[in-house]
Amino acid sequence: MLYLDNAATTVRKPPAVYATLMKSTVFTNGNAGRGTHKKSMDAVRAIVNTQDLIAQLFNISEPQNIVFTQNATYALNTAIYGTLKNGGHVIVTAMDHNSVLRPAYRLGNCTVVNANNVGYVSAEDVEKVIRSDTALIVCTHASNVCGTLQPVYEIGRIAKEHGVPFLIDAAQTAGCAVVDAEEMNADMIAFSGHKGLMGPLGTGGLYVRNPEKLYPLAVGGTGSNSESIVQPDFMPDKFHSGTMNTPAIAALGSGVKYVLDRGVKAINKHERALAMRFRENLLNMDNVKVYGDSASIATVAFNVGKMDSGEVAERLKGRAAVRAGYHCAPLAHRALGTVGTGAVRVSFGLFNSKKDVGKITDYVYRISRNTKG
């Protein structure tokens, strides 16, 4: 079956990722920070090695300020709740994922910046809603629904000028597009490990520029300062409570190394070329509506006639793995005008080819020809 749901997770990984996961699970499998014996120290080195690789990829000068979580959602929750533990106003956008929107809505004091009909958020609109009590600005780097890239560089500059911390959700772009912590003026970057970074499921993380300003979401055993009941304040232990999933983190490191070796720009060029070819094919179909714009990552959202997106996905079932519905981003669908139907999402990855574009184009064309409206 044709796999085109890379925005959810990449199912095909580099061989080194599987090899590292197996080796670390079977032969190393130590508990990092819990002793000075070889297995424990090997686990520490695996975590540090992956921190170093991600720091290189994101242009981060302090690798110890990268902490690992089970997913990007946990990283985003850590950043949002940890920044706003004493209250304050948070700015989010209509294109954000529920992993941003739900924590912000729970806190109550939030402003949502709307997007236009192609899913683009204006940096000027973000600046207009900054208040004296604004404590955090959050923005996705690229929409998980339609792939539209957001002006995070400009928003980062604005946030810095106003002295407001800036959190970037890079779940969709890490490994697929350039993520530069310095150029983006990012105070925090949340990332997923199992998508563009080619790591296993259950991996993600958070970069924190100023960890002294962030309150940990969870505290507990770290293997350090064990004589104290107070959580360590040094990195990464401040945010690494409990046993780490070291085999998966080590495998993530192998995925990041693969991305570094291939080059993010080369990966982005390959994936976007496939997405743009598919997008152009869809635009030439009379009964198909395409969302977003060409300034995007390799994600294409569309609908066929008046069909519900779920029905289109059902007709593709067994031939192509795509995602339909609301993609955990309800406000994005308001902006795109797809509240009643959701949207079909096709997301290309590094291991897809031009041949795959031809196949999915043919499948969608057949559906569009046999659909009224």
Backbone torsions as a table, in degrees:
resi	resn	phi	psi	omega
1	MET	NA	142.5	180.0
2	LEU	-73.4	123.4	-178.7
3	TYR	-100.3	116.6	-178.1
4	LEU	-135.6	45.1	179.5
5	ASP	-128.4	43.9	-176.9
6	ASN	-69.4	-19.1	175.9
7	ALA	-68.9	-21.9	175.8
8	ALA	-86.0	-48.9	173.5
9	THR	-172.0	150.5	173.1
10	THR	-87.8	122.3	-178.4
11	VAL	-88.1	-21.3	176.9
12	ARG	-101.6	122.1	-178.7
13	LYS	-115.4	160.0	173.1
14	PRO	-60.9	144.8	-179.4
15	PRO	-53.0	-33.8	-178.5
16	ALA	-62.8	-29.0	179.4
17	VAL	-66.2	-47.1	179.3
18	TYR	-65.6	-40.2	-178.7
19	ALA	-64.4	-42.8	179.8
20	THR	-66.1	-41.3	179.3
21	LEU	-61.6	-43.9	179.3
22	MET	-66.0	-48.1	-177.9
23	LYS	-62.0	-45.4	-178.0
24	SER	-66.8	-35.0	-179.0
25	THR	-72.8	-43.7	-172.9
26	VAL	-86.0	-41.9	-170.3
27	PHE	-104.1	-25.7	-179.1
28	THR	-102.9	-80.0	169.4
29	ASN	53.7	32.5	176.7
30	GLY	-87.8	167.3	-179.5
31	ASN	-102.9	110.8	-174.4
32	ALA	-59.4	131.0	176.1
33	GLY	80.8	0.2	-179.0
34	ARG	-107.0	68.4	178.8
35	GLY	120.6	169.3	179.6
36	THR	-109.9	8.6	179.5
37	HIS	-75.1	167.8	-170.8
38	LYS	-58.9	-45.8	-176.3
39	LYS	-62.3	-41.2	178.4
40	SER	-66.1	-42.4	-179.1
41	MET	-70.0	-33.7	175.4
42	ASP	-62.7	-37.7	178.5
43	ALA	-65.9	-41.6	176.7
44	VAL	-59.9	-45.9	-179.0
45	ARG	-62.7	-35.7	178.9
46	ALA	-63.7	-41.9	179.2
47	ILE	-66.5	-45.2	-179.8
48	VAL	-63.5	-40.1	179.4
49	ASN	-61.2	-42.9	179.6
50	THR	-68.4	-37.5	174.4
51	GLN	-58.0	-45.0	-178.4
52	ASP	-62.7	-40.7	-179.0
53	LEU	-67.2	-42.3	178.7
54	ILE	-67.4	-37.8	176.9
55	ALA	-60.5	-40.5	177.2
56	GLN	-64.2	-41.5	-177.9
57	LEU	-67.7	-39.0	-175.3
58	PHE	-97.8	5.4	-177.9
59	ASN	57.1	55.8	179.3
60	ILE	-110.1	128.9	-175.6
61	SER	-83.9	-18.8	-178.2
62	GLU	-122.1	88.0	-176.3
63	PRO	-57.6	-29.0	-179.4
64	GLN	-65.5	-14.8	179.1
65	ASN	-87.3	10.0	172.6
66	ILE	-100.0	123.0	179.6
67	VAL	-117.9	150.9	-176.5
68	PHE	-103.0	140.3	178.9
69	THR	-131.4	174.5	-179.0
70	GLN	-77.6	-12.9	177.8
71	ASN	-173.3	174.5	179.1
72	ALA	-68.5	-31.4	179.2
73	THR	-59.9	-45.8	179.1
74	TYR	-64.5	-38.5	178.5
75	ALA	-63.2	-43.4	-180.0
76	LEU	-66.2	-41.2	177.0
77	ASN	-62.5	-41.3	177.7
78	THR	-59.5	-45.5	-177.9
79	ALA	-67.3	-43.1	-175.9
80	ILE	-72.9	-53.2	-179.1
81	TYR	-68.3	-34.9	-179.3
82	GLY	-68.7	-29.9	178.1
83	THR	-80.8	-35.4	-172.7
84	LEU	-104.6	25.6	-176.9
85	LYS	-62.1	-26.5	178.9
86	ASN	-106.3	19.1	179.3
87	GLY	92.9	-173.3	-177.9
88	GLY	120.5	168.1	-175.9
89	HIS	-98.3	136.8	178.4
90	VAL	-121.2	138.7	176.8
91	ILE	-105.6	127.2	175.6
92	VAL	-127.0	177.9	-179.2
93	THR	-124.9	161.8	-179.9
94	ALA	-65.7	-19.4	-177.9
95	MET	-90.9	0.6	-178.9
96	ASP	-73.5	154.6	177.7
97	HIS	-77.4	160.0	177.8
98	ASN	-60.8	-20.4	176.8
99	SER	-69.0	-14.6	171.0
100	VAL	-101.4	-47.7	-174.2
101	LEU	-63.9	-43.2	-176.1
102	ARG	-67.3	-44.0	173.9
103	PRO	-61.8	-40.6	-179.7
104	ALA	-64.1	-43.1	179.5
105	TYR	-67.2	-36.4	178.6
106	ARG	-62.6	-39.0	179.3
107	LEU	-69.0	-29.0	171.9
108	GLY	93.2	-39.2	-174.4
109	ASN	-94.7	74.4	-175.9
110	CYS	-135.4	154.7	174.8
111	THR	-123.5	131.4	178.0
112	VAL	-100.7	123.3	176.4
113	VAL	-88.7	123.6	-176.9
114	ASN	-71.5	161.5	176.5
115	ALA	-115.6	162.1	176.2
116	ASN	-82.5	-173.4	-172.4
117	ASN	-75.6	-1.8	171.8
118	VAL	-109.1	9.3	175.2
119	GLY	83.5	26.2	-178.9
120	TYR	-106.6	133.8	179.5
121	VAL	-102.6	131.8	179.3
122	SER	-81.5	130.7	176.8
123	ALA	-63.2	-34.4	178.0
124	GLU	-62.5	-37.4	178.4
125	ASP	-66.7	-33.8	176.1
126	VAL	-65.0	-45.2	-178.2
127	GLU	-62.4	-35.2	-177.4
128	LYS	-62.8	-27.1	-175.1
129	VAL	-101.1	6.1	175.4
130	ILE	-68.9	132.1	-178.6
131	ARG	-119.7	173.7	179.6
132	SER	-64.7	-26.3	-179.5
133	ASP	-101.4	11.0	179.3
134	THR	-67.6	122.5	-175.3
135	ALA	-110.3	-10.9	-177.1
136	LEU	-163.5	139.4	170.7
137	ILE	-117.6	131.2	-179.7
138	VAL	-123.3	137.5	176.2
139	CYS	-151.1	138.3	173.1
140	THR	-73.3	145.1	177.2
141	HIS	-71.3	-39.9	177.3
142	ALA	-147.7	142.4	-178.9
143	SER	-64.6	133.8	175.7
144	ASN	-78.1	-9.2	179.9
145	VAL	-89.2	-55.7	-174.3
146	CYS	-119.4	-2.7	175.2
147	GLY	85.2	-3.4	-176.7
148	THR	-58.1	127.0	177.4
149	LEU	-78.0	138.5	-178.5
150	GLN	-100.5	157.3	-176.6
151	PRO	-78.9	62.0	-174.3
152	VAL	-67.9	-28.4	178.0
153	TYR	-66.1	-44.1	180.0
154	GLU	-70.2	-40.7	178.0
155	ILE	-63.9	-39.3	177.6
156	GLY	-61.3	-40.2	177.8
157	ARG	-64.4	-43.5	179.8
158	ILE	-63.7	-44.6	179.5
159	ALA	-59.9	-42.5	179.6
160	LYS	-63.5	-42.8	179.7
161	GLU	-61.3	-33.3	-178.5
162	HIS	-93.7	-1.9	179.4
163	GLY	69.1	31.3	-179.5
164	VAL	-109.0	129.9	177.4
165	PRO	-58.9	143.7	-177.0
166	PHE	-122.3	122.7	179.6
167	LEU	-110.2	125.5	178.2
168	ILE	-107.5	130.4	173.3
169	ASP	-91.6	104.4	-177.5
170	ALA	-104.7	25.8	-178.5
171	ALA	-57.6	-36.6	-176.4
172	GLN	-90.8	-14.0	-172.4
173	THR	-113.3	-21.3	-178.9
174	ALA	-58.9	117.2	-178.6
175	GLY	91.5	-15.5	-177.9
176	CYS	-110.4	-20.5	179.8
177	ALA	-146.6	160.2	-179.2
178	VAL	-66.3	125.8	174.3
179	VAL	-120.6	111.4	-175.6
180	ASP	-122.4	105.9	-174.8
181	ALA	-59.2	-37.0	-177.9
182	GLU	-74.3	-49.8	-178.5
183	GLU	-63.8	-31.5	-179.3
184	MET	-84.3	-6.4	-174.3
185	ASN	52.9	40.9	-177.4
186	ALA	-82.1	126.9	173.6
187	ASP	-84.7	-29.4	176.4
188	MET	-147.2	143.7	175.6
189	ILE	-131.8	120.1	174.8
190	ALA	-96.7	137.4	-177.8
191	PHE	-141.1	152.1	174.3
192	SER	-95.5	143.7	-179.6
193	GLY	-94.4	-20.5	-169.5
194	HIS	-98.6	7.0	179.4
195	LYS	-105.8	-110.0	-176.6
196	GLY	-64.7	-19.6	179.2
197	LEU	-84.4	-3.6	171.1
198	MET	69.1	15.2	-179.5
199	GLY	-85.1	179.8	179.7
200	PRO	-74.2	162.9	171.0
201	LEU	-58.9	152.2	179.0
202	GLY	81.4	21.8	177.3
203	THR	-127.1	143.9	176.7
204	GLY	-172.8	-174.2	-179.8
205	GLY	-175.3	178.0	-177.0
206	LEU	-142.3	128.1	170.8
207	TYR	-94.3	133.4	-178.5
208	VAL	-126.2	111.8	-179.2
209	ARG	-66.6	-43.2	-177.5
210	ASN	-121.5	78.1	-174.6
211	PRO	-62.3	-22.6	179.6
212	GLU	-67.6	-17.3	-179.0
213	LYS	-96.0	-3.3	-175.2
214	LEU	-112.2	129.5	-179.8
215	TYR	-88.9	132.1	-179.1
216	PRO	-69.3	142.9	179.2
217	LEU	-73.2	-33.8	179.2
218	ALA	-133.6	144.9	176.6
219	VAL	-129.2	161.2	-178.6
220	GLY	161.8	-150.8	-178.8
221	GLY	-70.4	132.5	179.2
222	THR	-123.2	-9.7	-174.9
223	GLY	83.6	-4.9	179.1
224	SER	-123.7	152.6	-178.4
225	ASN	48.8	39.3	-174.2
226	SER	-66.1	-15.7	178.7
227	GLU	-77.4	-8.7	-176.9
228	SER	-112.3	146.9	175.2
229	ILE	-89.0	1.7	179.3
230	VAL	-95.9	134.3	179.1
231	GLN	-60.5	134.3	176.0
232	PRO	-56.7	148.3	179.6
233	ASP	-106.2	6.6	178.9
234	PHE	-99.9	160.1	-175.1
235	MET	-96.9	149.2	-2.1
236	PRO	-89.4	4.1	-174.0
237	ASP	-56.7	-30.6	-179.7
238	LYS	-54.9	-30.0	-177.1
239	PHE	-118.6	7.2	-178.9
240	HIS	-111.7	66.3	178.3
241	SER	-88.5	138.4	179.4
242	GLY	85.1	175.0	-178.6
243	THR	-69.4	128.9	-179.7
244	MET	-82.7	150.8	176.4
245	ASN	-83.4	71.1	-171.2
246	THR	-60.9	-41.8	178.6
247	PRO	-57.7	-41.5	179.9
248	ALA	-69.6	-38.1	178.6
249	ILE	-65.6	-40.7	177.3
250	ALA	-63.1	-41.7	178.2
251	ALA	-65.8	-36.7	174.8
252	LEU	-59.4	-40.5	177.1
253	GLY	-58.4	-39.2	177.3
254	SER	-65.7	-36.2	176.9
255	GLY	-65.7	-44.3	179.5
256	VAL	-64.1	-39.2	177.6
257	LYS	-61.9	-39.8	177.8
258	TYR	-61.8	-42.6	178.8
259	VAL	-63.8	-43.2	178.7
260	LEU	-62.9	-41.5	-179.9
261	ASP	-66.0	-39.6	179.0
262	ARG	-75.3	-34.1	-178.8
263	GLY	94.5	124.1	-177.8
264	VAL	-61.4	-40.1	-178.3
265	LYS	-64.3	-38.3	178.3
266	ALA	-67.9	-40.9	177.1
267	ILE	-62.3	-46.2	180.0
268	ASN	-60.7	-41.9	-179.9
269	LYS	-62.2	-44.2	-179.7
270	HIS	-64.2	-50.3	-175.9
271	GLU	-66.1	-43.3	-178.6
272	ARG	-66.7	-34.4	178.2
273	ALA	-61.4	-40.4	177.8
274	LEU	-65.9	-45.6	-178.4
275	ALA	-64.6	-40.7	-179.3
276	MET	-67.7	-36.2	177.3
277	ARG	-64.7	-44.5	179.0
278	PHE	-65.0	-42.9	179.4
279	ARG	-59.2	-45.0	178.8
280	GLU	-62.3	-38.6	177.7
281	ASN	-62.8	-42.6	179.4
282	LEU	-65.2	-39.2	-179.1
283	LEU	-64.5	-19.1	177.9
284	ASN	-91.0	2.7	177.3
285	MET	-98.2	129.4	-174.5
286	ASP	-64.3	-31.7	-170.2
287	ASN	-106.6	22.2	-176.3
288	VAL	-124.5	134.5	176.9
289	LYS	-109.3	126.8	-178.9
290	VAL	-108.8	141.5	-176.9
291	TYR	-113.5	164.2	-179.1
292	GLY	81.0	-165.6	177.4
293	ASP	-137.8	-177.3	-174.8
294	SER	-77.4	-16.4	177.5
295	ALA	-84.1	77.3	-171.9
296	SER	-149.4	173.0	170.0
297	ILE	-83.5	-169.3	-171.1
298	ALA	-84.6	46.2	179.2
299	THR	-121.6	129.8	-178.4
300	VAL	-125.1	126.0	178.9
301	ALA	-111.7	138.8	-177.7
302	PHE	-156.6	169.2	171.3
303	ASN	-137.6	155.8	179.2
304	VAL	-111.8	116.9	179.0
305	GLY	51.7	-133.8	178.9
306	LYS	-101.4	13.0	-178.7
307	MET	-69.3	145.0	169.6
308	ASP	-66.9	142.9	-177.7
309	SER	-59.8	-32.2	179.1
310	GLY	-64.7	-33.1	178.6
311	GLU	-69.1	-38.6	177.6
312	VAL	-62.4	-45.7	178.8
313	ALA	-61.8	-36.6	178.9
314	GLU	-65.1	-38.3	178.6
315	ARG	-69.8	-24.8	177.9
316	LEU	-86.0	-11.9	-175.7
317	LYS	-56.4	133.0	-178.4
318	GLY	91.6	-19.5	178.0
319	ARG	-107.7	-45.8	-177.6
320	ALA	-142.6	134.4	176.6
321	ALA	-90.1	108.9	176.7
322	VAL	-128.5	179.1	176.6
323	ARG	-124.8	138.8	177.4
324	ALA	-124.4	162.7	177.2
325	GLY	113.1	-139.3	-171.7
326	TYR	-112.0	-4.2	167.9
327	HIS	54.8	30.0	178.5
328	CYS	57.7	30.8	-179.9
329	ALA	-142.6	69.8	-172.4
330	PRO	-62.1	-37.1	-177.5
331	LEU	-71.9	-27.1	176.3
332	ALA	-64.2	-36.7	179.9
333	HIS	-71.0	-29.0	173.1
334	ARG	-63.4	-43.9	-179.0
335	ALA	-65.1	-39.9	-176.4
336	LEU	-81.5	-14.3	-178.7
337	GLY	81.4	31.9	-176.3
338	THR	-120.5	26.6	-177.7
339	VAL	-62.4	-38.0	-176.0
340	GLY	-77.4	-22.4	-173.2
341	THR	-121.9	-17.7	-167.6
342	GLY	71.0	-162.7	178.8
343	ALA	-149.1	152.0	173.6
344	VAL	-86.8	130.0	-178.8
345	ARG	-116.0	123.4	173.0
346	VAL	-112.2	123.3	-177.7
347	SER	-128.2	119.4	-176.6
348	PHE	-86.7	153.0	177.6
349	GLY	-127.5	179.9	-176.6
350	LEU	-59.9	-32.5	-174.6
351	PHE	-93.3	8.0	171.8
352	ASN	-85.8	163.8	-174.7
353	SER	-137.3	173.5	176.5
354	LYS	-61.3	-32.3	177.8
355	LYS	-61.7	-37.6	178.0
356	ASP	-64.7	-38.3	177.9
357	VAL	-60.9	-43.4	179.1
358	GLY	-61.4	-41.0	-178.6
359	LYS	-66.3	-49.3	-177.3
360	ILE	-67.9	-33.0	176.4
361	THR	-61.7	-44.9	179.9
362	ASP	-63.3	-42.4	-179.9
363	TYR	-62.0	-46.6	-178.6
364	VAL	-66.9	-38.4	-179.9
365	TYR	-61.6	-41.2	178.7
366	ARG	-63.0	-40.6	178.3
367	ILE	-65.0	-43.4	-177.2
368	SER	-66.1	-31.2	180.0
369	ARG	-74.3	-23.6	-177.1
370	ASN	-106.7	23.0	-178.9
371	THR	-126.0	130.5	177.5
372	LYS	-79.6	151.9	176.3
373	GLY	87.0	NA	NA
